[in-house]
Amino acid sequence: VGGAGNKLRSVAEGRADLAIMHFGTSLWDTAAPEALVRASGGRVSDLFGAPLVHRTGGPLKNALGVVASAKGCGAAHASLCKAMRSDPRALALLAESAGPREA
């Protein structure tokens, strides 16, 4: 299934348990489909388990990727996000996306 919207729709419709998207998906590709997943009882977050943030003036990319899980697949969602939070390579991407820290 191609495209972020189609992947999220597959989760919302129960045709997929999980969908994982890369760090470059656009917010406009996930905003409405996220509502469908949530309305169907599923969950959408970044790869680390935090909610996606849709706000005016913010970044236009889901810089930390996207994970969507269907209703009843919350444990798999949590397990995947936990694995990402413990992976040194994933944490390096997280630190990189945060930018430089002020001294």
SEKOLMAR-763991 format. One record per atom (N, C-alpha, C): residue number from 1; x, y, z; residue in three letters; chain. Coordinates in nm, 3 decimals. Layout:
! SEKOLMAR-763991
<mivex num="NUM" xx="X" yy="Y" zz="Z" residu="ALA" chaine="A"/>
...
END
This chain:
! SEKOLMAR-763991
<mivex num="1" xx="0.086" yy="-0.117" zz="0.000" residu="VAL" chaine="A"/>
<mivex num="1" xx="0.000" yy="0.000" zz="0.000" residu="VAL" chaine="A"/>
<mivex num="1" xx="0.090" yy="0.123" zz="0.000" residu="VAL" chaine="A"/>
<mivex num="2" xx="0.075" yy="0.208" zz="-0.096" residu="GLY" chaine="A"/>
<mivex num="2" xx="0.156" yy="0.329" zz="-0.104" residu="GLY" chaine="A"/>
<mivex num="2" xx="0.090" yy="0.447" zz="-0.037" residu="GLY" chaine="A"/>
<mivex num="3" xx="0.167" yy="0.544" zz="0.001" residu="GLY" chaine="A"/>
<mivex num="3" xx="0.116" yy="0.668" zz="0.057" residu="GLY" chaine="A"/>
<mivex num="3" xx="0.075" yy="0.656" zz="0.202" residu="GLY" chaine="A"/>
<mivex num="4" xx="0.109" yy="0.760" zz="0.279" residu="ALA" chaine="A"/>
<mivex num="4" xx="0.079" yy="0.761" zz="0.422" residu="ALA" chaine="A"/>
<mivex num="4" xx="-0.071" yy="0.750" zz="0.448" residu="ALA" chaine="A"/>
<mivex num="5" xx="-0.150" yy="0.825" zz="0.370" residu="GLY" chaine="A"/>
<mivex num="5" xx="-0.295" yy="0.821" zz="0.390" residu="GLY" chaine="A"/>
<mivex num="5" xx="-0.353" yy="0.683" zz="0.368" residu="GLY" chaine="A"/>
<mivex num="6" xx="-0.307" yy="0.614" zz="0.265" residu="ASN" chaine="A"/>
<mivex num="6" xx="-0.356" yy="0.479" zz="0.239" residu="ASN" chaine="A"/>
<mivex num="6" xx="-0.315" yy="0.381" zz="0.347" residu="ASN" chaine="A"/>
<mivex num="7" xx="-0.194" yy="0.397" zz="0.398" residu="LYS" chaine="A"/>
<mivex num="7" xx="-0.149" yy="0.308" zz="0.507" residu="LYS" chaine="A"/>
<mivex num="7" xx="-0.233" yy="0.329" zz="0.632" residu="LYS" chaine="A"/>
<mivex num="8" xx="-0.258" yy="0.455" zz="0.667" residu="LEU" chaine="A"/>
<mivex num="8" xx="-0.340" yy="0.483" zz="0.784" residu="LEU" chaine="A"/>
<mivex num="8" xx="-0.483" yy="0.436" zz="0.763" residu="LEU" chaine="A"/>
<mivex num="9" xx="-0.535" yy="0.452" zz="0.643" residu="ARG" chaine="A"/>
<mivex num="9" xx="-0.670" yy="0.404" zz="0.613" residu="ARG" chaine="A"/>
<mivex num="9" xx="-0.678" yy="0.252" zz="0.628" residu="ARG" chaine="A"/>
<mivex num="10" xx="-0.574" yy="0.181" zz="0.585" residu="SER" chaine="A"/>
<mivex num="10" xx="-0.572" yy="0.035" zz="0.600" residu="SER" chaine="A"/>
<mivex num="10" xx="-0.581" yy="-0.005" zz="0.746" residu="SER" chaine="A"/>
<mivex num="11" xx="-0.515" yy="0.070" zz="0.832" residu="VAL" chaine="A"/>
<mivex num="11" xx="-0.522" yy="0.044" zz="0.977" residu="VAL" chaine="A"/>
<mivex num="11" xx="-0.663" yy="0.075" zz="1.028" residu="VAL" chaine="A"/>
<mivex num="12" xx="-0.717" yy="0.190" zz="0.990" residu="ALA" chaine="A"/>
<mivex num="12" xx="-0.851" yy="0.229" zz="1.036" residu="ALA" chaine="A"/>
<mivex num="12" xx="-0.957" yy="0.128" zz="0.994" residu="ALA" chaine="A"/>
<mivex num="13" xx="-0.941" yy="0.071" zz="0.874" residu="GLU" chaine="A"/>
<mivex num="13" xx="-1.039" yy="-0.025" zz="0.823" residu="GLU" chaine="A"/>
<mivex num="13" xx="-1.014" yy="-0.167" zz="0.871" residu="GLU" chaine="A"/>
<mivex num="14" xx="-0.907" yy="-0.188" zz="0.947" residu="GLY" chaine="A"/>
<mivex num="14" xx="-0.877" yy="-0.321" zz="0.999" residu="GLY" chaine="A"/>
<mivex num="14" xx="-0.809" yy="-0.413" zz="0.900" residu="GLY" chaine="A"/>
<mivex num="15" xx="-0.759" yy="-0.359" zz="0.787" residu="ARG" chaine="A"/>
<mivex num="15" xx="-0.688" yy="-0.441" zz="0.689" residu="ARG" chaine="A"/>
<mivex num="15" xx="-0.541" yy="-0.456" zz="0.723" residu="ARG" chaine="A"/>
<mivex num="16" xx="-0.493" yy="-0.377" zz="0.820" residu="ALA" chaine="A"/>
<mivex num="16" xx="-0.355" yy="-0.387" zz="0.868" residu="ALA" chaine="A"/>
<mivex num="16" xx="-0.356" yy="-0.364" zz="1.019" residu="ALA" chaine="A"/>
<mivex num="17" xx="-0.271" yy="-0.437" zz="1.091" residu="ASP" chaine="A"/>
<mivex num="17" xx="-0.260" yy="-0.418" zz="1.235" residu="ASP" chaine="A"/>
<mivex num="17" xx="-0.175" yy="-0.296" zz="1.268" residu="ASP" chaine="A"/>
<mivex num="18" xx="-0.065" yy="-0.281" zz="1.196" residu="LEU" chaine="A"/>
<mivex num="18" xx="0.029" yy="-0.170" zz="1.219" residu="LEU" chaine="A"/>
<mivex num="18" xx="0.070" yy="-0.110" zz="1.086" residu="LEU" chaine="A"/>
<mivex num="19" xx="0.101" yy="0.017" zz="1.089" residu="ALA" chaine="A"/>
<mivex num="19" xx="0.163" yy="0.086" zz="0.975" residu="ALA" chaine="A"/>
<mivex num="19" xx="0.276" yy="0.171" zz="1.030" residu="ALA" chaine="A"/>
<mivex num="20" xx="0.391" yy="0.165" zz="0.964" residu="ILE" chaine="A"/>
<mivex num="20" xx="0.508" yy="0.241" zz="1.007" residu="ILE" chaine="A"/>
<mivex num="20" xx="0.552" yy="0.327" zz="0.889" residu="ILE" chaine="A"/>
<mivex num="21" xx="0.569" yy="0.456" zz="0.915" residu="MET" chaine="A"/>
<mivex num="21" xx="0.610" yy="0.549" zz="0.810" residu="MET" chaine="A"/>
<mivex num="21" xx="0.739" yy="0.619" zz="0.850" residu="MET" chaine="A"/>
<mivex num="22" xx="0.814" yy="0.658" zz="0.749" residu="HIS" chaine="A"/>
<mivex num="22" xx="0.946" yy="0.716" zz="0.769" residu="HIS" chaine="A"/>
<mivex num="22" xx="0.940" yy="0.859" zz="0.824" residu="HIS" chaine="A"/>
<mivex num="23" xx="1.057" yy="0.919" zz="0.837" residu="PHE" chaine="A"/>
<mivex num="23" xx="1.072" yy="1.050" zz="0.898" residu="PHE" chaine="A"/>
<mivex num="23" xx="1.030" yy="1.165" zz="0.808" residu="PHE" chaine="A"/>
<mivex num="24" xx="0.996" yy="1.140" zz="0.683" residu="GLY" chaine="A"/>
<mivex num="24" xx="0.967" yy="1.248" zz="0.592" residu="GLY" chaine="A"/>
<mivex num="24" xx="0.821" yy="1.266" zz="0.555" residu="GLY" chaine="A"/>
<mivex num="25" xx="0.730" yy="1.195" zz="0.620" residu="THR" chaine="A"/>
<mivex num="25" xx="0.589" yy="1.212" zz="0.584" residu="THR" chaine="A"/>
<mivex num="25" xx="0.543" yy="1.353" zz="0.622" residu="THR" chaine="A"/>
<mivex num="26" xx="0.453" yy="1.406" zz="0.545" residu="SER" chaine="A"/>
<mivex num="26" xx="0.402" yy="1.540" zz="0.569" residu="SER" chaine="A"/>
<mivex num="26" xx="0.282" yy="1.537" zz="0.662" residu="SER" chaine="A"/>
<mivex num="27" xx="0.270" yy="1.642" zz="0.741" residu="LEU" chaine="A"/>
<mivex num="27" xx="0.157" yy="1.650" zz="0.834" residu="LEU" chaine="A"/>
<mivex num="27" xx="0.023" yy="1.645" zz="0.762" residu="LEU" chaine="A"/>
<mivex num="28" xx="0.014" yy="1.708" zz="0.644" residu="TRP" chaine="A"/>
<mivex num="28" xx="-0.113" yy="1.709" zz="0.573" residu="TRP" chaine="A"/>
<mivex num="28" xx="-0.150" yy="1.571" zz="0.521" residu="TRP" chaine="A"/>
<mivex num="29" xx="-0.052" yy="1.482" zz="0.512" residu="ASP" chaine="A"/>
<mivex num="29" xx="-0.081" yy="1.344" zz="0.469" residu="ASP" chaine="A"/>
<mivex num="29" xx="-0.131" yy="1.257" zz="0.583" residu="ASP" chaine="A"/>
<mivex num="30" xx="-0.113" yy="1.303" zz="0.706" residu="THR" chaine="A"/>
<mivex num="30" xx="-0.151" yy="1.219" zz="0.820" residu="THR" chaine="A"/>
<mivex num="30" xx="-0.262" yy="1.279" zz="0.906" residu="THR" chaine="A"/>
<mivex num="31" xx="-0.294" yy="1.407" zz="0.891" residu="ALA" chaine="A"/>
<mivex num="31" xx="-0.391" yy="1.472" zz="0.980" residu="ALA" chaine="A"/>
<mivex num="31" xx="-0.530" yy="1.407" zz="0.972" residu="ALA" chaine="A"/>
<mivex num="32" xx="-0.591" yy="1.406" zz="0.856" residu="ALA" chaine="A"/>
<mivex num="32" xx="-0.725" yy="1.347" zz="0.842" residu="ALA" chaine="A"/>
<mivex num="32" xx="-0.724" yy="1.196" zz="0.864" residu="ALA" chaine="A"/>
<mivex num="33" xx="-0.627" yy="1.123" zz="0.804" residu="PRO" chaine="A"/>
<mivex num="33" xx="-0.626" yy="0.978" zz="0.829" residu="PRO" chaine="A"/>
<mivex num="33" xx="-0.603" yy="0.942" zz="0.977" residu="PRO" chaine="A"/>
<mivex num="34" xx="-0.529" yy="1.027" zz="1.049" residu="GLU" chaine="A"/>
<mivex num="34" xx="-0.513" yy="1.002" zz="1.193" residu="GLU" chaine="A"/>
<mivex num="34" xx="-0.649" yy="1.005" zz="1.262" residu="GLU" chaine="A"/>
<mivex num="35" xx="-0.735" yy="1.098" zz="1.222" residu="ALA" chaine="A"/>
<mivex num="35" xx="-0.868" yy="1.106" zz="1.281" residu="ALA" chaine="A"/>
<mivex num="35" xx="-0.947" yy="0.977" zz="1.256" residu="ALA" chaine="A"/>
<mivex num="36" xx="-0.932" yy="0.920" zz="1.136" residu="LEU" chaine="A"/>
<mivex num="36" xx="-1.000" yy="0.794" zz="1.105" residu="LEU" chaine="A"/>
<mivex num="36" xx="-0.950" yy="0.681" zz="1.193" residu="LEU" chaine="A"/>
<mivex num="37" xx="-0.818" yy="0.673" zz="1.210" residu="VAL" chaine="A"/>
<mivex num="37" xx="-0.761" yy="0.567" zz="1.294" residu="VAL" chaine="A"/>
<mivex num="37" xx="-0.811" yy="0.582" zz="1.437" residu="VAL" chaine="A"/>
<mivex num="38" xx="-0.806" yy="0.703" zz="1.489" residu="ARG" chaine="A"/>
<mivex num="38" xx="-0.850" yy="0.727" zz="1.626" residu="ARG" chaine="A"/>
<mivex num="38" xx="-0.998" yy="0.697" zz="1.643" residu="ARG" chaine="A"/>
<mivex num="39" xx="-1.080" yy="0.739" zz="1.545" residu="ALA" chaine="A"/>
<mivex num="39" xx="-1.225" yy="0.713" zz="1.552" residu="ALA" chaine="A"/>
<mivex num="39" xx="-1.256" yy="0.564" zz="1.548" residu="ALA" chaine="A"/>
<mivex num="40" xx="-1.169" yy="0.485" zz="1.486" residu="SER" chaine="A"/>
<mivex num="40" xx="-1.192" yy="0.340" zz="1.479" residu="SER" chaine="A"/>
<mivex num="40" xx="-1.137" yy="0.267" zz="1.602" residu="SER" chaine="A"/>
<mivex num="41" xx="-1.082" yy="0.343" zz="1.697" residu="GLY" chaine="A"/>
<mivex num="41" xx="-1.030" yy="0.283" zz="1.820" residu="GLY" chaine="A"/>
<mivex num="41" xx="-0.881" yy="0.256" zz="1.817" residu="GLY" chaine="A"/>
<mivex num="42" xx="-0.814" yy="0.298" zz="1.711" residu="GLY" chaine="A"/>
<mivex num="42" xx="-0.670" yy="0.277" zz="1.700" residu="GLY" chaine="A"/>
<mivex num="42" xx="-0.590" yy="0.392" zz="1.759" residu="GLY" chaine="A"/>
<mivex num="43" xx="-0.460" yy="0.386" zz="1.737" residu="ARG" chaine="A"/>
<mivex num="43" xx="-0.368" yy="0.485" zz="1.794" residu="ARG" chaine="A"/>
<mivex num="43" xx="-0.269" yy="0.528" zz="1.687" residu="ARG" chaine="A"/>
<mivex num="44" xx="-0.230" yy="0.655" zz="1.691" residu="VAL" chaine="A"/>
<mivex num="44" xx="-0.127" yy="0.709" zz="1.602" residu="VAL" chaine="A"/>
<mivex num="44" xx="-0.029" yy="0.788" zz="1.688" residu="VAL" chaine="A"/>
<mivex num="45" xx="0.100" yy="0.768" zz="1.663" residu="SER" chaine="A"/>
<mivex num="45" xx="0.203" yy="0.841" zz="1.736" residu="SER" chaine="A"/>
<mivex num="45" xx="0.326" yy="0.854" zz="1.647" residu="SER" chaine="A"/>
<mivex num="46" xx="0.428" yy="0.923" zz="1.699" residu="ASP" chaine="A"/>
<mivex num="46" xx="0.557" yy="0.917" zz="1.630" residu="ASP" chaine="A"/>
<mivex num="46" xx="0.623" yy="0.784" zz="1.665" residu="ASP" chaine="A"/>
<mivex num="47" xx="0.739" yy="0.757" zz="1.610" residu="LEU" chaine="A"/>
<mivex num="47" xx="0.803" yy="0.627" zz="1.631" residu="LEU" chaine="A"/>
<mivex num="47" xx="0.844" yy="0.604" zz="1.776" residu="LEU" chaine="A"/>
<mivex num="48" xx="0.847" yy="0.710" zz="1.855" residu="PHE" chaine="A"/>
<mivex num="48" xx="0.888" yy="0.699" zz="1.995" residu="PHE" chaine="A"/>
<mivex num="48" xx="0.769" yy="0.694" zz="2.090" residu="PHE" chaine="A"/>
<mivex num="49" xx="0.647" yy="0.706" zz="2.036" residu="GLY" chaine="A"/>
<mivex num="49" xx="0.526" yy="0.694" zz="2.117" residu="GLY" chaine="A"/>
<mivex num="49" xx="0.459" yy="0.825" zz="2.153" residu="GLY" chaine="A"/>
<mivex num="50" xx="0.515" yy="0.939" zz="2.112" residu="ALA" chaine="A"/>
<mivex num="50" xx="0.454" yy="1.069" zz="2.142" residu="ALA" chaine="A"/>
<mivex num="50" xx="0.348" yy="1.102" zz="2.038" residu="ALA" chaine="A"/>
<mivex num="51" xx="0.246" yy="1.177" zz="2.079" residu="PRO" chaine="A"/>
<mivex num="51" xx="0.141" yy="1.215" zz="1.983" residu="PRO" chaine="A"/>
<mivex num="51" xx="0.199" yy="1.301" zz="1.870" residu="PRO" chaine="A"/>
<mivex num="52" xx="0.136" yy="1.292" zz="1.752" residu="LEU" chaine="A"/>
<mivex num="52" xx="0.173" yy="1.382" zz="1.643" residu="LEU" chaine="A"/>
<mivex num="52" xx="0.121" yy="1.521" zz="1.678" residu="LEU" chaine="A"/>
<mivex num="53" xx="0.194" yy="1.623" zz="1.638" residu="VAL" chaine="A"/>
<mivex num="53" xx="0.155" yy="1.761" zz="1.668" residu="VAL" chaine="A"/>
<mivex num="53" xx="0.120" yy="1.832" zz="1.539" residu="VAL" chaine="A"/>
<mivex num="54" xx="-0.004" yy="1.874" zz="1.528" residu="HIS" chaine="A"/>
<mivex num="54" xx="-0.052" yy="1.949" zz="1.412" residu="HIS" chaine="A"/>
<mivex num="54" xx="-0.085" yy="2.090" zz="1.461" residu="HIS" chaine="A"/>
<mivex num="55" xx="0.001" yy="2.185" zz="1.426" residu="ARG" chaine="A"/>
<mivex num="55" xx="-0.026" yy="2.323" zz="1.469" residu="ARG" chaine="A"/>
<mivex num="55" xx="0.024" yy="2.420" zz="1.363" residu="ARG" chaine="A"/>
<mivex num="56" xx="-0.041" yy="2.532" zz="1.356" residu="THR" chaine="A"/>
<mivex num="56" xx="-0.002" yy="2.638" zz="1.264" residu="THR" chaine="A"/>
<mivex num="56" xx="0.134" yy="2.693" zz="1.304" residu="THR" chaine="A"/>
<mivex num="57" xx="0.219" yy="2.712" zz="1.205" residu="GLY" chaine="A"/>
<mivex num="57" xx="0.350" yy="2.770" zz="1.232" residu="GLY" chaine="A"/>
<mivex num="57" xx="0.456" yy="2.669" zz="1.273" residu="GLY" chaine="A"/>
<mivex num="58" xx="0.418" yy="2.543" zz="1.290" residu="GLY" chaine="A"/>
<mivex num="58" xx="0.514" yy="2.439" zz="1.327" residu="GLY" chaine="A"/>
<mivex num="58" xx="0.574" yy="2.375" zz="1.204" residu="GLY" chaine="A"/>
<mivex num="59" xx="0.656" yy="2.273" zz="1.224" residu="PRO" chaine="A"/>
<mivex num="59" xx="0.715" yy="2.202" zz="1.110" residu="PRO" chaine="A"/>
<mivex num="59" xx="0.606" yy="2.134" zz="1.028" residu="PRO" chaine="A"/>
<mivex num="60" xx="0.633" yy="2.115" zz="0.900" residu="LEU" chaine="A"/>
<mivex num="60" xx="0.535" yy="2.054" zz="0.810" residu="LEU" chaine="A"/>
<mivex num="60" xx="0.558" yy="1.905" zz="0.790" residu="LEU" chaine="A"/>
<mivex num="61" xx="0.658" yy="1.851" zz="0.856" residu="LYS" chaine="A"/>
<mivex num="61" xx="0.691" yy="1.709" zz="0.843" residu="LYS" chaine="A"/>
<mivex num="61" xx="0.671" yy="1.639" zz="0.977" residu="LYS" chaine="A"/>
<mivex num="62" xx="0.640" yy="1.513" zz="0.969" residu="ASN" chaine="A"/>
<mivex num="62" xx="0.640" yy="1.427" zz="1.088" residu="ASN" chaine="A"/>
<mivex num="62" xx="0.785" yy="1.384" zz="1.106" residu="ASN" chaine="A"/>
<mivex num="63" xx="0.864" yy="1.470" zz="1.168" residu="ALA" chaine="A"/>
<mivex num="63" xx="1.009" yy="1.453" zz="1.173" residu="ALA" chaine="A"/>
<mivex num="63" xx="1.053" yy="1.326" zz="1.245" residu="ALA" chaine="A"/>
<mivex num="64" xx="0.966" yy="1.270" zz="1.326" residu="LEU" chaine="A"/>
<mivex num="64" xx="1.002" yy="1.149" zz="1.400" residu="LEU" chaine="A"/>
<mivex num="64" xx="0.922" yy="1.028" zz="1.355" residu="LEU" chaine="A"/>
<mivex num="65" xx="0.878" yy="1.031" zz="1.229" residu="GLY" chaine="A"/>
<mivex num="65" xx="0.807" yy="0.918" zz="1.174" residu="GLY" chaine="A"/>
<mivex num="65" xx="0.666" yy="0.904" zz="1.229" residu="GLY" chaine="A"/>
<mivex num="66" xx="0.599" yy="0.799" zz="1.188" residu="VAL" chaine="A"/>
<mivex num="66" xx="0.461" yy="0.774" zz="1.228" residu="VAL" chaine="A"/>
<mivex num="66" xx="0.440" yy="0.625" zz="1.247" residu="VAL" chaine="A"/>
<mivex num="67" xx="0.371" yy="0.590" zz="1.354" residu="VAL" chaine="A"/>
<mivex num="67" xx="0.327" yy="0.453" zz="1.379" residu="VAL" chaine="A"/>
<mivex num="67" xx="0.177" yy="0.459" zz="1.401" residu="VAL" chaine="A"/>
<mivex num="68" xx="0.103" yy="0.374" zz="1.334" residu="ALA" chaine="A"/>
<mivex num="68" xx="-0.041" yy="0.364" zz="1.355" residu="ALA" chaine="A"/>
<mivex num="68" xx="-0.074" yy="0.219" zz="1.388" residu="ALA" chaine="A"/>
<mivex num="69" xx="-0.165" yy="0.201" zz="1.483" residu="SER" chaine="A"/>
<mivex num="69" xx="-0.207" yy="0.065" zz="1.518" residu="SER" chaine="A"/>
<mivex num="69" xx="-0.359" yy="0.059" zz="1.522" residu="SER" chaine="A"/>
<mivex num="70" xx="-0.410" yy="-0.054" zz="1.480" residu="ALA" chaine="A"/>
<mivex num="70" xx="-0.554" yy="-0.077" zz="1.478" residu="ALA" chaine="A"/>
<mivex num="70" xx="-0.605" yy="-0.106" zz="1.619" residu="ALA" chaine="A"/>
<mivex num="71" xx="-0.735" yy="-0.096" zz="1.634" residu="LYS" chaine="A"/>
<mivex num="71" xx="-0.799" yy="-0.130" zz="1.760" residu="LYS" chaine="A"/>
<mivex num="71" xx="-0.756" yy="-0.270" zz="1.802" residu="LYS" chaine="A"/>
<mivex num="72" xx="-0.717" yy="-0.286" zz="1.926" residu="GLY" chaine="A"/>
<mivex num="72" xx="-0.673" yy="-0.415" zz="1.977" residu="GLY" chaine="A"/>
<mivex num="72" xx="-0.526" yy="-0.444" zz="1.957" residu="GLY" chaine="A"/>
<mivex num="73" xx="-0.454" yy="-0.354" zz="1.892" residu="CYS" chaine="A"/>
<mivex num="73" xx="-0.312" yy="-0.375" zz="1.865" residu="CYS" chaine="A"/>
<mivex num="73" xx="-0.224" yy="-0.277" zz="1.943" residu="CYS" chaine="A"/>
<mivex num="74" xx="-0.277" yy="-0.223" zz="2.050" residu="GLY" chaine="A"/>
<mivex num="74" xx="-0.204" yy="-0.126" zz="2.131" residu="GLY" chaine="A"/>
<mivex num="74" xx="-0.076" yy="-0.183" zz="2.191" residu="GLY" chaine="A"/>
<mivex num="75" xx="-0.075" yy="-0.311" zz="2.228" residu="ALA" chaine="A"/>
<mivex num="75" xx="0.045" yy="-0.370" zz="2.286" residu="ALA" chaine="A"/>
<mivex num="75" xx="0.158" yy="-0.376" zz="2.184" residu="ALA" chaine="A"/>
<mivex num="76" xx="0.125" yy="-0.409" zz="2.060" residu="ALA" chaine="A"/>
<mivex num="76" xx="0.226" yy="-0.412" zz="1.954" residu="ALA" chaine="A"/>
<mivex num="76" xx="0.278" yy="-0.271" zz="1.928" residu="ALA" chaine="A"/>
<mivex num="77" xx="0.190" yy="-0.173" zz="1.930" residu="HIS" chaine="A"/>
<mivex num="77" xx="0.229" yy="-0.033" zz="1.912" residu="HIS" chaine="A"/>
<mivex num="77" xx="0.327" yy="0.008" zz="2.022" residu="HIS" chaine="A"/>
<mivex num="78" xx="0.291" yy="-0.020" zz="2.145" residu="ALA" chaine="A"/>
<mivex num="78" xx="0.375" yy="0.017" zz="2.259" residu="ALA" chaine="A"/>
<mivex num="78" xx="0.510" yy="-0.055" zz="2.253" residu="ALA" chaine="A"/>
<mivex num="79" xx="0.510" yy="-0.181" zz="2.213" residu="SER" chaine="A"/>
<mivex num="79" xx="0.634" yy="-0.257" zz="2.204" residu="SER" chaine="A"/>
<mivex num="79" xx="0.727" yy="-0.200" zz="2.098" residu="SER" chaine="A"/>
<mivex num="80" xx="0.672" yy="-0.164" zz="1.983" residu="LEU" chaine="A"/>
<mivex num="80" xx="0.753" yy="-0.106" zz="1.877" residu="LEU" chaine="A"/>
<mivex num="80" xx="0.815" yy="0.027" zz="1.923" residu="LEU" chaine="A"/>
<mivex num="81" xx="0.733" yy="0.112" zz="1.984" residu="CYS" chaine="A"/>
<mivex num="81" xx="0.783" yy="0.242" zz="2.030" residu="CYS" chaine="A"/>
<mivex num="81" xx="0.888" yy="0.225" zz="2.140" residu="CYS" chaine="A"/>
<mivex num="82" xx="0.869" yy="0.128" zz="2.228" residu="LYS" chaine="A"/>
<mivex num="82" xx="0.968" yy="0.102" zz="2.333" residu="LYS" chaine="A"/>
<mivex num="82" xx="1.100" yy="0.058" zz="2.271" residu="LYS" chaine="A"/>
<mivex num="83" xx="1.094" yy="-0.025" zz="2.169" residu="ALA" chaine="A"/>
<mivex num="83" xx="1.216" yy="-0.069" zz="2.101" residu="ALA" chaine="A"/>
<mivex num="83" xx="1.287" yy="0.049" zz="2.037" residu="ALA" chaine="A"/>
<mivex num="84" xx="1.211" yy="0.140" zz="1.978" residu="MET" chaine="A"/>
<mivex num="84" xx="1.272" yy="0.259" zz="1.918" residu="MET" chaine="A"/>
<mivex num="84" xx="1.340" yy="0.346" zz="2.024" residu="MET" chaine="A"/>
<mivex num="85" xx="1.277" yy="0.358" zz="2.140" residu="ARG" chaine="A"/>
<mivex num="85" xx="1.335" yy="0.441" zz="2.248" residu="ARG" chaine="A"/>
<mivex num="85" xx="1.461" yy="0.381" zz="2.306" residu="ARG" chaine="A"/>
<mivex num="86" xx="1.484" yy="0.253" zz="2.283" residu="SER" chaine="A"/>
<mivex num="86" xx="1.604" yy="0.188" zz="2.337" residu="SER" chaine="A"/>
<mivex num="86" xx="1.710" yy="0.162" zz="2.231" residu="SER" chaine="A"/>
<mivex num="87" xx="1.683" yy="0.199" zz="2.107" residu="ASP" chaine="A"/>
<mivex num="87" xx="1.778" yy="0.176" zz="1.998" residu="ASP" chaine="A"/>
<mivex num="87" xx="1.870" yy="0.297" zz="1.983" residu="ASP" chaine="A"/>
<mivex num="88" xx="2.001" yy="0.279" zz="1.998" residu="PRO" chaine="A"/>
<mivex num="88" xx="2.094" yy="0.393" zz="1.990" residu="PRO" chaine="A"/>
<mivex num="88" xx="2.086" yy="0.469" zz="1.857" residu="PRO" chaine="A"/>
<mivex num="89" xx="2.064" yy="0.398" zz="1.748" residu="ARG" chaine="A"/>
<mivex num="89" xx="2.053" yy="0.467" zz="1.618" residu="ARG" chaine="A"/>
<mivex num="89" xx="1.928" yy="0.553" zz="1.612" residu="ARG" chaine="A"/>
<mivex num="90" xx="1.819" yy="0.502" zz="1.665" residu="ALA" chaine="A"/>
<mivex num="90" xx="1.695" yy="0.579" zz="1.667" residu="ALA" chaine="A"/>
<mivex num="90" xx="1.708" yy="0.700" zz="1.759" residu="ALA" chaine="A"/>
<mivex num="91" xx="1.774" yy="0.680" zz="1.872" residu="LEU" chaine="A"/>
<mivex num="91" xx="1.794" yy="0.792" zz="1.965" residu="LEU" chaine="A"/>
<mivex num="91" xx="1.882" yy="0.900" zz="1.905" residu="LEU" chaine="A"/>
<mivex num="92" xx="1.978" yy="0.860" zz="1.821" residu="ALA" chaine="A"/>
<mivex num="92" xx="2.062" yy="0.959" zz="1.753" residu="ALA" chaine="A"/>
<mivex num="92" xx="1.976" yy="1.044" zz="1.658" residu="ALA" chaine="A"/>
<mivex num="93" xx="1.881" yy="0.982" zz="1.590" residu="LEU" chaine="A"/>
<mivex num="93" xx="1.790" yy="1.056" zz="1.503" residu="LEU" chaine="A"/>
<mivex num="93" xx="1.703" yy="1.151" zz="1.584" residu="LEU" chaine="A"/>
<mivex num="94" xx="1.660" yy="1.104" zz="1.700" residu="LEU" chaine="A"/>
<mivex num="94" xx="1.579" yy="1.188" zz="1.788" residu="LEU" chaine="A"/>
<mivex num="94" xx="1.658" yy="1.310" zz="1.832" residu="LEU" chaine="A"/>
<mivex num="95" xx="1.784" yy="1.289" zz="1.874" residu="ALA" chaine="A"/>
<mivex num="95" xx="1.869" yy="1.400" zz="1.917" residu="ALA" chaine="A"/>
<mivex num="95" xx="1.895" yy="1.496" zz="1.801" residu="ALA" chaine="A"/>
<mivex num="96" xx="1.916" yy="1.441" zz="1.683" residu="GLU" chaine="A"/>
<mivex num="96" xx="1.941" yy="1.523" zz="1.564" residu="GLU" chaine="A"/>
<mivex num="96" xx="1.821" yy="1.610" zz="1.532" residu="GLU" chaine="A"/>
<mivex num="97" xx="1.702" yy="1.557" zz="1.546" residu="SER" chaine="A"/>
<mivex num="97" xx="1.581" yy="1.633" zz="1.514" residu="SER" chaine="A"/>
<mivex num="97" xx="1.555" yy="1.744" zz="1.616" residu="SER" chaine="A"/>
<mivex num="98" xx="1.606" yy="1.727" zz="1.737" residu="ALA" chaine="A"/>
<mivex num="98" xx="1.586" yy="1.827" zz="1.841" residu="ALA" chaine="A"/>
<mivex num="98" xx="1.673" yy="1.951" zz="1.817" residu="ALA" chaine="A"/>
<mivex num="99" xx="1.780" yy="1.937" zz="1.740" residu="GLY" chaine="A"/>
<mivex num="99" xx="1.867" yy="2.049" zz="1.711" residu="GLY" chaine="A"/>
<mivex num="99" xx="1.963" yy="2.076" zz="1.825" residu="GLY" chaine="A"/>
<mivex num="100" xx="2.047" yy="2.178" zz="1.808" residu="PRO" chaine="A"/>
<mivex num="100" xx="2.147" yy="2.208" zz="1.910" residu="PRO" chaine="A"/>
<mivex num="100" xx="2.081" yy="2.260" zz="2.038" residu="PRO" chaine="A"/>
<mivex num="101" xx="2.142" yy="2.227" zz="2.148" residu="ARG" chaine="A"/>
<mivex num="101" xx="2.093" yy="2.274" zz="2.279" residu="ARG" chaine="A"/>
<mivex num="101" xx="2.165" yy="2.403" zz="2.317" residu="ARG" chaine="A"/>
<mivex num="102" xx="2.092" yy="2.489" zz="2.386" residu="GLU" chaine="A"/>
<mivex num="102" xx="2.154" yy="2.611" zz="2.436" residu="GLU" chaine="A"/>
<mivex num="102" xx="2.237" yy="2.579" zz="2.559" residu="GLU" chaine="A"/>
<mivex num="103" xx="2.345" yy="2.650" zz="2.573" residu="ALA" chaine="A"/>
<mivex num="103" xx="2.435" yy="2.626" zz="2.688" residu="ALA" chaine="A"/>
<mivex num="103" xx="2.384" yy="2.692" zz="2.812" residu="ALA" chaine="A"/>
END
